[in-house]
Amino acid sequence: MRVKNFCVGGEGRLSVAENFRSIRHELGGAIKLVAVTKNHGVETMREAIDAGATDIGENRIQEAAEKFKTLDRAVTRHLIGHLQTNKVKQAVKLFDLIQSVDSQHLAAALDKAAAASGKVQEILIQVNLAREVQKSGVLLEDLDGLIKFVDAAENLRLRGLMMIAPNFAEVEECRPLFRQMRKLFDELKTSREGFDYLSMGMTHDYKIAVEEGANVVRVGTAIFGERLY
């Protein structure tokens, strides 16, 4: 598969493997690169894995289930999309790290599902720092309560924080939010073991996110191109 300007197909366009390796090289070894395969088939996913991808991100439970049942590669599987409580049983079975926990209600459902599966589910808490009504994520004033709730859950392990920045017309406007998120992460990390991941940054803003301290980025379009449907 060839990719150029984030579109799939056509002559002279960079391949998925070339795109992945380019971004992987750019980031260096300290940053975890999650290749987001939403709306792309399992063969395209395999191209990225064969190029060195060790972390795969999916947004939807049903789509992930269909892909993962035929995926014959060992990778870390991330859920990065909003999770409904009626799908937590599937999520616990499918994913190694759930990045989008944003409420005590969801955390309780995940804890119960993980206990039933005999698993300690690793999670990130998604923070809605910009207070966007159309996006998921716990508000800053509710974060401490959610952390305490997760800490008390026997079958959940909190590994860090995640955020999705607003889609600003000028991407540089993301920087203050990323900086604030890094400060919050650092404050929490000082008193916690295994609190390692600050997941922020996608195709349009990952470079700024990394400059401001992200150690996990979620990149789809810059690797796989846009799906033309």
Buried (B, 14 or more C-beta within 10 A) or exposed (E): BBBBEBBBEEEEBBBBBBBBBEBBEEBEEEBBBBBBBBBBBBEBBBBBBEBEBBBBBBBBBEBBBEBBEEBEEEBBBBBBBBBEBEBBBBBBBBBBBBBBBBBBEBBBBBBBBBBEEEBBBBBBBBBBBBEEEEBBBBEEEBBEEBBEBBEEBEBBBBBBBBBBBBEBEEEEBBBEBBBBBBEBBEEBBEEEEEBEBBBBBBBBBBBBBBEBBBBBBBBBBBBBBEBEE
